């Protein structure tokens, strides 16, 4: 089994003898150790040869939906730091359009308040289209009524901004535990 560090996060990747990863996480020596099962339908496995050894890397895909450039940049970098391929759009309509064009994502990080189409309406429409991606609402709103309305639109989870590495790892762990990836 190979260990690849990402800052203070250690991801355990499978060896060629065992292509499936377990889904445990423990705290050890002050670092979070986390591993994920092989990812689902829209995921791809990339193999690389490094110093004659085959390295396995499993990827999931994510869509960041937010009208704020700074938030999109933060979310994109957090995802990239965990090796998650991602794409960005600026509003709910663009999220609908990209799915209508045939793209699928394992994870969608959805802002609530956006111009043209907000996150609540976009989430409702994505679910009506049969999109089964894990959709996580990410917003500065903390009013219980608005969060509840967002959840009822079809969210799988809700996180208050700012999104952090710890919050993102928690989301990925929930996805893995629920069998979404």
N, C-alpha and C positions, 0 to 999 in steps of 0.2 A: 504494500500500500504506500502511496506516495503522498507527501504533505507539501502543499503549495501555500505559502503565506500571502495574505492580502492584509497589509497593515497589521492590526492586532487580531485578525480573524484567521483561523486555520481551516481550510477546506480539505477534507479527506477524499481523495479520488480513488476510483476503483483500479484494481490491477487487471491485466489481461486475463488472469485466471478467474476473477470474480467480477463480471461486468456490471453487477447491480450493487448499489450502495445501500447501506442501511439508513435509517432516518433518525438516528439518535443525536442528542446534543447534551454536552456536559460542560461544566465549568472546570477548568484544569489550569493550575499555575497562573491564575488571573486572566487567562485568555479563553474566549469562547471557542469551543471546538464544535463544529457542526458538519453534518454530511447529509446529502440528499439522494433519494432514489433516482434512477435513470428517468429523465423527463419524457413527457408524452408527445402527442401527435405533431405539434408544430416544432418540436425540438429536433436538434441535430447533434450527432456525436462527431467531434473532430479529432482526428488522430494526428499526432506530430511525432516526427523522429528527432530526438535531441540526444546528441552524443551516443547514437546507436541504440538508445532506449525508446520504446514507444510510449508516448505520453497520451493519456486519455483525458479529454475535457468534454463535459456535457454542458450544453447551453440551453437556456430558455430564452424566449423573446418577450420583450415588454414594449408597451406603447405608453408614452408620457403625454397626457392631455392637459395642457395648462396654457392660459393666455399670457402669463408672466414669464418673460425671458429668463429672469434670474432663477425662478423656481424650476423651469424646464432644464436649465443648465445644472442646477444642484441635483435634481432627480436623475438626469442623464449620467452625471459623474458617479453618483452613488451606485447606480446599476452597473456602469462600466467597471468600477472598482471590484465588483463581485463577479465580473466576467459575463454579465448579462447583456446580450445584444439588444439594442433598443432604438426606437424611432420616436420622433416628437411631432405633435400637431398642436395647433393653437386654440382649438375650440371643439365643442361636441360635434358640430357638423362635419368637421374634418375627420373626426374619429369614425363617424358613420360612413363617410365617403371611402376611407381607406379600407374598411371592412367590406363595403359593397364592391370594391375592386378585387376582392379575393384574398387580401392579406388577413392572416390570423395571428394572434399573439397569445402567449400563455398568461400574461399579466398585463392589466391596464391600470395605470395610476391616473385617476380622474379627479380633476379639480371640480369644485361645485359651482363657483361663480365665474362665468366666462361670457363674453359677447357672442352673438349669433345664435348659439345653442349652449345652454348651461349643462352642467354635469348630470343633474337629475333627469332632464329630458333625454340626454344622450344615452344614459344608462338604461332607461326604459326602452328606447328604440333598439339598442344593441341586444337586449334580452328578447325583445319582440322578433328580432331577426334570427334568433336562435343561437346567438353568440354565447358560448359556455366558458369563455376566459374568466379567470379570477379578476374581478373588478374591485379595486380598492379606492374608496373616496379619500382624497387628501385635500384638506381645506383648513382655513383659519377659523372657520365657523365652529363655535362650541355650543350654540343654543340647541338644547335637546330636541326641540320641535323640528328644526331644519335638518339636524343629523338624522333623526328618525325618518323624515321624508326621503332623505337621500338613501338610507338603508332600504326602505320599502321600494325604492325604484329598482332595486336588484343588486345592490352592492353585496360583496362577500365580506368586506371588512371596511373599517373607517379609521383613519389616522389623522390626528391634528398636525398641521404644519408647525414647525419645520420637520420634514422627513429626515430621519437620521439613519446611519448604518444599522443601529440596533433595531429601529422600527422596521427597516427593510428586511433584516434577517428574520425578525418575528413574522413578517408577512410570508416570507419564503418557507419558513418552518410550518406555518399553518397550511400553506398550499400543499406541502409535502405530506403533512399529517392527514389532510382531507383527501389525498389522492389526486389533487388537481395537476400535479406534475409528476 
